């Protein structure tokens, strides 16, 4: 049944993208909010913080993600603000992925509100479009949440397709559609190409995705390195990445350890070693443009007994002072006072800088409040002299962190709640 609707060679990939996820979850919990301009942000009472997400009704007024709250209120005085409730969002996310797994085991979550599915072998459940409609209907009926779905032969095209119709869209993007649908667009509209990369491409006369698809590989490689070749492939609809249900359990880490010149139980000396290790780990985190959401320490005692302990952090970090502080806390909690031979610090659950930046803003409402006069000044200057006059560090981080493939959006720690097939995270 339905097999004739599937390619004889190649794959059928879906990209399921929840629409204004946090705002939609709040509406599901409180139906009074439906059809109204709603935004999720911090310290509602004092107009502090930054917009994390907003409903489509709010977007019609020009309200956008990462916009300061005062600016959003100016654009839309009726805006209803809610504080983020991450437990609620995690619960909804887990339920959403459970629904997706009813159609195929090949589900790869890439963030709290989006994931890829490989439905090539799910033909008994219907045609790709029937499966997409069924998923959309079940997510809406069971969770009261809207989603958009892209259907394509690979991840890049599926992700591109899901962005084309929001909310509640279903879009098919075939390779033969690329010249008419993608090529006329500006490169900055291409998934995986940030503003900075798009600007660089203009220096070699590439403005549209079509021009990128026909670009000179030698020129692209010298301008952007291996990424230049990769985005040219994407522009031609080539993407061989498999949907990998296990990818989420491959938490990358950055760590460093050192054997002490002599075994010691002097706390001050041990703290000095931890500070030095924290500096090395911090430099490596910054070099890779990532933050650590978990810090771990390794202690090897004089008798060679070795322990590793880790702590999930309230916010992702990468500064040496923060790494050192958490490492010392962990060390004091688990050190028995015996002489130590080796110490190590590792950062786990790495999130890209743009994701961490958003996450930090969610939790750093006090800091945002202090930034408010500055943001107002920046906004005035931009209104007067144009957007390019000043770029704050936040937007630079976001632009620099764009790379090909699906960036780690928001956080992956909700995924720890999923039963992992191969290995359990502690």
C-alpha positions as CSV (number, residue, x, y, z in Angstrom):
1,X,0.0,0.0,0.0
2,X,1.3,3.4,-1.0
3,X,4.8,2.2,-2.1
4,X,4.3,3.6,-5.6
5,X,4.3,7.1,-3.9
6,X,7.9,6.6,-2.7
7,X,11.1,6.8,-4.8
8,X,12.7,3.6,-6.0
9,X,16.1,5.1,-5.0
10,X,16.7,7.8,-2.4
11,X,14.9,8.8,0.8
12,X,11.8,10.6,2.0
13,X,12.7,13.0,4.8
14,X,10.3,15.1,6.8
15,X,11.3,18.1,8.9
16,X,8.7,18.8,11.6
17,X,8.9,22.3,13.0
18,X,6.6,23.5,15.8
19,X,5.1,26.9,15.2
20,X,6.0,29.6,17.8
21,X,6.4,26.7,20.2
22,X,6.6,28.3,23.6
23,X,3.7,30.7,22.9
24,X,1.6,27.9,21.4
25,X,2.2,25.7,24.5
26,X,1.0,28.6,26.7
27,X,-2.1,28.9,24.5
28,X,-2.7,25.2,24.9
29,X,-2.6,25.6,28.7
30,X,-4.7,28.7,28.7
31,X,-7.2,28.8,25.7
32,X,-8.1,32.4,26.7
33,X,-4.8,33.4,25.0
34,X,-5.7,32.0,21.6
35,X,-5.9,34.4,18.7
36,X,-4.2,37.1,20.9
37,X,-0.7,38.7,20.6
38,X,1.3,36.7,23.1
39,X,5.0,36.8,23.8
40,X,7.3,34.9,26.2
41,X,9.8,37.1,28.0
42,X,11.3,37.7,31.4
43,X,10.4,39.9,34.4
44,X,7.1,40.9,33.0
45,X,6.2,43.2,35.8
46,X,9.1,45.5,35.2
47,X,9.2,45.4,31.4
48,X,12.6,43.8,31.5
49,X,14.2,41.2,29.3
50,X,14.0,40.1,25.8
51,X,11.3,38.5,23.7
52,X,12.1,34.7,23.4
53,X,9.2,33.9,21.1
54,X,5.8,35.3,20.2
55,X,2.6,34.3,18.6
56,X,1.8,35.0,14.9
57,X,-0.7,37.6,16.0
58,X,2.1,39.5,17.7
59,X,4.4,39.1,14.7
60,X,1.8,41.0,12.6
61,X,2.7,44.1,14.7
62,X,6.4,43.6,14.0
63,X,7.2,41.9,17.3
64,X,10.3,39.7,16.8
65,X,12.4,37.2,18.7
66,X,15.3,38.9,20.7
67,X,13.6,42.2,20.6
68,X,13.7,44.1,23.9
69,X,10.4,44.0,25.8
70,X,9.9,47.8,25.9
71,X,10.3,48.0,22.1
72,X,7.7,45.1,21.6
73,X,5.3,46.9,23.9
74,X,5.7,50.1,21.9
75,X,4.8,48.2,18.7
76,X,2.0,46.3,20.3
77,X,0.5,47.8,23.4
78,X,-2.0,44.9,23.8
79,X,0.9,42.4,23.9
80,X,0.3,39.7,26.6
81,X,3.6,38.7,28.2
82,X,4.2,35.4,29.9
83,X,7.3,34.2,31.8
84,X,8.9,31.0,30.3
85,X,7.9,27.7,31.9
86,X,10.6,25.3,30.7
87,X,9.1,22.2,32.4
88,X,5.9,22.8,30.5
89,X,7.8,23.1,27.2
90,X,9.9,20.1,27.8
91,X,6.8,18.0,28.6
92,X,5.1,19.1,25.4
93,X,8.3,18.4,23.4
94,X,8.6,14.9,24.7
95,X,5.0,14.2,23.9
96,X,5.5,15.6,20.4
97,X,8.5,13.4,19.7
98,X,6.5,10.4,21.1
99,X,3.9,11.0,18.4
100,X,6.6,11.2,15.7
101,X,8.0,7.9,16.8
102,X,4.7,6.2,16.0
103,X,5.5,6.6,12.3
104,X,9.2,5.6,12.2
105,X,12.0,4.8,14.6
106,X,14.2,7.1,12.5
107,X,13.4,10.4,14.4
108,X,16.3,12.8,15.0
109,X,15.4,15.7,17.4
110,X,17.6,18.7,16.7
111,X,16.1,21.0,19.3
112,X,13.2,21.3,21.7
113,X,10.8,22.1,18.9
114,X,12.0,20.5,15.7
115,X,13.2,17.2,14.3
116,X,13.8,15.2,11.2
117,X,12.1,11.9,10.3
118,X,13.1,9.4,7.6
119,X,9.8,7.8,6.4
120,X,11.2,6.0,3.4
121,X,10.1,2.6,4.9
122,X,6.8,3.9,6.3
123,X,4.9,3.4,3.0
124,X,2.4,1.1,4.7
125,X,1.1,4.1,6.6
126,X,0.2,6.0,3.4
127,X,1.9,8.5,1.0
128,X,4.3,11.1,2.3
129,X,1.7,13.8,2.2
130,X,-0.8,11.6,4.0
131,X,1.7,10.8,6.7
132,X,2.5,14.6,7.1
133,X,-1.2,15.4,7.3
134,X,-1.7,12.7,9.9
135,X,1.2,13.9,12.1
136,X,0.0,17.5,11.9
137,X,-3.5,16.4,12.8
138,X,-2.4,14.3,15.8
139,X,-0.1,16.9,17.2
140,X,-2.9,19.4,17.0
141,X,-5.6,17.1,18.4
142,X,-3.6,15.5,21.1
143,X,-1.4,18.4,22.2
144,X,-3.3,21.4,20.8
145,X,-0.1,22.6,19.1
146,X,0.4,23.7,15.5
147,X,3.4,22.6,13.4
148,X,4.7,23.0,9.8
149,X,6.2,20.1,7.9
150,X,8.6,20.0,5.0
151,X,8.7,16.9,2.7
152,X,11.9,16.4,0.6
153,X,14.6,13.9,-0.5
154,X,17.1,15.2,2.1
155,X,17.5,17.2,5.3
156,X,18.4,20.5,3.8
157,X,15.5,20.6,1.4
158,X,13.1,19.3,4.1
159,X,14.2,22.1,6.5
160,X,13.9,24.7,3.8
161,X,10.4,23.4,2.9
162,X,9.1,23.5,6.5
163,X,9.9,27.2,6.6
164,X,7.9,28.0,3.5
165,X,4.4,27.8,5.0
166,X,3.8,28.8,8.6
167,X,1.8,28.2,10.6
168,X,0.3,24.8,9.9
169,X,1.9,24.4,6.4
170,X,2.9,21.3,4.6
171,X,5.3,21.8,1.7
172,X,6.9,19.4,-0.7
173,X,10.2,20.4,-2.2
174,X,11.7,18.2,-4.9
175,X,15.0,18.5,-6.6
176,X,13.4,19.6,-9.8
177,X,11.7,22.5,-7.9
178,X,15.1,24.0,-6.9
179,X,15.7,26.3,-10.0
180,X,12.3,27.9,-9.8
181,X,11.8,28.0,-6.0
182,X,15.3,28.4,-4.4
183,X,17.6,29.9,-7.0
184,X,15.9,33.3,-7.3
185,X,16.2,33.9,-3.6
186,X,19.0,35.9,-1.9
187,X,21.7,33.7,-0.3
188,X,20.8,35.2,3.1
189,X,17.5,33.4,2.9
190,X,19.2,30.0,2.6
191,X,19.2,27.8,5.6
192,X,22.8,27.5,6.9
193,X,23.9,30.8,5.4
194,X,24.2,33.6,8.0
195,X,24.3,37.3,7.3
196,X,28.1,37.5,7.5
197,X,28.5,34.6,5.0
198,X,26.0,36.3,2.7
199,X,27.9,39.5,2.9
200,X,31.2,37.7,2.1
201,X,29.6,36.0,-0.9
202,X,28.7,39.4,-2.4
203,X,32.4,40.2,-2.6
204,X,32.8,37.5,-5.3
205,X,29.6,38.6,-7.1
206,X,27.3,36.0,-5.5
207,X,23.9,37.4,-4.4
208,X,21.4,34.7,-5.1
209,X,21.2,31.0,-4.3
210,X,21.3,30.3,-8.1
211,X,24.6,32.2,-8.4
212,X,25.9,30.2,-5.4
213,X,24.8,26.9,-7.1
214,X,26.9,27.9,-10.2
215,X,29.8,29.4,-8.1
216,X,33.4,28.7,-8.7
217,X,34.6,26.0,-6.2
218,X,38.2,27.3,-5.9
219,X,36.9,30.8,-5.2
220,X,34.3,29.6,-2.7
221,X,36.9,27.4,-0.9
222,X,39.4,30.3,-0.6
223,X,36.7,32.6,0.7
224,X,34.9,30.2,3.2
225,X,37.0,27.1,3.5
226,X,35.2,23.7,3.3
227,X,32.0,25.5,4.2
228,X,32.1,27.1,0.8
229,X,31.9,23.7,-1.0
230,X,29.2,22.5,1.4
231,X,26.9,25.5,0.8
232,X,27.4,25.2,-2.9
233,X,26.3,21.6,-2.7
234,X,23.2,22.6,-0.6
235,X,22.3,25.3,-3.2
236,X,22.2,22.4,-5.8
237,X,20.0,20.4,-3.4
238,X,22.8,17.9,-2.4
239,X,22.8,16.8,1.2
240,X,23.8,13.3,2.2
241,X,23.4,13.5,6.0
242,X,21.4,10.6,7.3
243,X,18.6,11.0,9.9
244,X,20.3,9.7,13.0
245,X,18.2,8.9,16.1
246,X,21.3,8.5,18.2
247,X,23.0,11.8,17.3
248,X,21.5,13.3,20.4
249,X,23.4,10.9,22.7
250,X,26.8,11.9,21.2
251,X,27.2,14.8,23.6
252,X,30.5,16.4,22.7
253,X,32.9,17.6,25.3
254,X,35.9,19.8,25.8
255,X,38.2,18.8,28.7
256,X,41.7,19.0,30.0
257,X,43.5,17.2,32.8
258,X,47.0,17.3,34.3
259,X,49.1,15.0,36.5
260,X,50.5,17.0,39.4
261,X,54.3,17.4,39.9
262,X,53.8,15.6,43.2
263,X,50.9,14.1,45.1
264,X,49.3,16.8,47.2
265,X,46.5,17.4,49.7
266,X,47.1,21.2,50.0
267,X,43.8,22.7,49.0
268,X,45.3,26.0,47.8
269,X,47.6,24.2,45.5
270,X,44.8,22.0,44.2
271,X,42.7,25.2,43.6
272,X,45.5,26.7,41.6
273,X,45.7,23.7,39.4
274,X,41.9,23.8,38.9
275,X,42.1,27.5,37.9
276,X,44.8,26.8,35.4
277,X,42.7,23.9,33.9
278,X,39.6,26.2,33.8
279,X,41.6,28.7,31.8
280,X,42.6,26.1,29.2
281,X,39.0,24.7,28.9
282,X,37.6,28.3,28.7
283,X,40.0,29.2,25.8
284,X,39.0,26.0,23.9
285,X,35.3,26.6,24.5
286,X,35.7,30.2,23.2
287,X,37.8,29.0,20.2
288,X,35.0,26.6,19.2
289,X,32.3,29.3,19.8
290,X,30.5,27.0,22.3
291,X,29.3,27.1,25.9
292,X,29.2,24.2,28.3
293,X,25.8,23.4,29.9
294,X,27.4,20.8,32.3
295,X,30.8,20.8,34.1
296,X,32.6,17.7,35.1
297,X,35.7,17.0,37.2
298,X,38.1,14.1,37.4
299,X,40.0,13.4,40.6
300,X,42.7,10.6,40.7
301,X,43.9,10.0,44.2
302,X,47.4,8.9,45.4
303,X,46.2,5.2,45.5
304,X,45.1,5.6,41.8
305,X,41.4,5.5,42.7
306,X,39.7,7.8,40.1
307,X,36.3,9.5,40.3
308,X,34.5,11.7,37.8
309,X,31.5,13.8,38.9
310,X,29.4,16.3,36.9
311,X,26.9,19.0,37.5
312,X,24.2,20.4,35.2
313,X,24.4,24.2,35.3
314,X,21.6,26.7,35.5
315,X,23.0,28.5,32.4
316,X,25.6,27.5,29.8
317,X,29.1,29.0,30.6
318,X,32.4,29.6,28.9
319,X,34.3,32.1,31.1
320,X,37.3,30.8,33.0
321,X,36.0,32.3,36.3
322,X,32.7,30.5,36.0
323,X,34.3,27.2,34.9
324,X,36.8,27.4,37.9
325,X,34.0,28.3,40.3
326,X,31.8,25.3,39.4
327,X,34.8,23.0,39.2
328,X,35.9,24.0,42.7
329,X,32.4,23.5,44.2
330,X,32.3,20.0,42.7
331,X,35.8,19.3,43.9
332,X,35.1,20.3,47.5
333,X,31.9,18.2,47.5
334,X,33.7,15.0,46.3
335,X,37.2,15.4,47.7
336,X,37.9,13.2,50.7
337,X,41.0,15.1,51.8
338,X,43.4,12.5,50.5
339,X,46.4,13.4,48.4
340,X,45.6,14.0,44.7
341,X,47.7,12.8,41.8
342,X,45.6,14.1,38.8
343,X,42.9,16.7,38.2
344,X,40.7,17.3,35.2
345,X,37.9,19.6,34.1
346,X,35.5,18.8,31.3
347,X,32.7,20.9,29.7
348,X,29.8,18.7,28.4
349,X,26.5,19.3,26.6
350,X,28.0,22.0,24.4
351,X,25.6,24.5,22.9
352,X,26.6,26.8,20.0
353,X,27.1,30.4,20.9
354,X,23.8,31.7,19.4
355,X,21.8,29.1,21.3
356,X,23.6,29.9,24.5
357,X,23.2,33.6,24.0
358,X,19.4,33.2,23.8
359,X,19.4,30.9,26.8
360,X,21.5,33.3,28.8
361,X,19.1,36.1,28.0
362,X,16.2,34.0,29.2
363,X,17.8,33.7,32.6
364,X,19.7,37.0,33.0
365,X,16.7,39.3,33.4
366,X,18.6,41.6,35.8
367,X,21.4,42.1,33.4
368,X,19.0,42.8,30.6
369,X,17.4,45.5,32.8
370,X,20.8,47.2,33.1
371,X,21.3,47.0,29.4
372,X,17.9,48.6,28.7
373,X,19.0,52.3,28.5
374,X,21.8,51.2,26.1
375,X,19.4,49.2,23.9
376,X,17.1,52.2,23.7
377,X,20.1,54.4,22.6
378,X,21.1,51.8,20.0
379,X,17.5,51.7,18.8
380,X,17.4,55.5,18.4
381,X,20.7,55.6,16.5
382,X,19.6,52.8,14.2
383,X,16.3,54.6,13.5
384,X,18.2,57.8,12.7
385,X,21.2,56.4,10.7
386,X,20.1,52.9,9.5
387,X,20.4,49.4,10.9
388,X,24.0,48.9,9.9
389,X,25.4,51.8,12.0
390,X,25.8,49.7,15.1
391,X,25.7,46.0,15.6
392,X,25.5,44.9,19.2
393,X,27.6,41.9,20.4
394,X,24.5,39.7,20.7
395,X,23.5,40.0,17.1
396,X,27.1,39.4,16.1
397,X,27.2,36.2,18.1
398,X,24.0,35.0,16.4
399,X,25.3,35.8,12.9
400,X,28.7,34.2,13.5
401,X,27.3,31.1,14.8
402,X,25.4,30.2,11.7
403,X,26.9,27.3,9.9
404,X,25.7,24.7,7.5
405,X,23.4,22.0,8.8
406,X,21.1,22.4,11.6
407,X,22.5,24.5,14.4
408,X,21.9,23.4,18.0
409,X,18.9,25.5,18.6
410,X,18.0,26.5,22.2
411,X,19.0,23.5,24.3
412,X,19.3,19.8,24.1
413,X,19.0,19.0,27.7
414,X,15.3,18.1,27.5
415,X,16.5,15.2,25.4
416,X,18.0,13.6,28.4
417,X,14.5,12.7,29.4
418,X,14.2,10.4,26.4
419,X,15.0,6.7,26.8
420,X,18.2,6.3,24.9
421,X,18.8,3.1,23.0
422,X,22.5,2.8,23.2
423,X,23.6,4.6,26.3
424,X,22.2,6.4,29.3
425,X,23.4,9.9,30.3
426,X,23.7,10.3,34.0
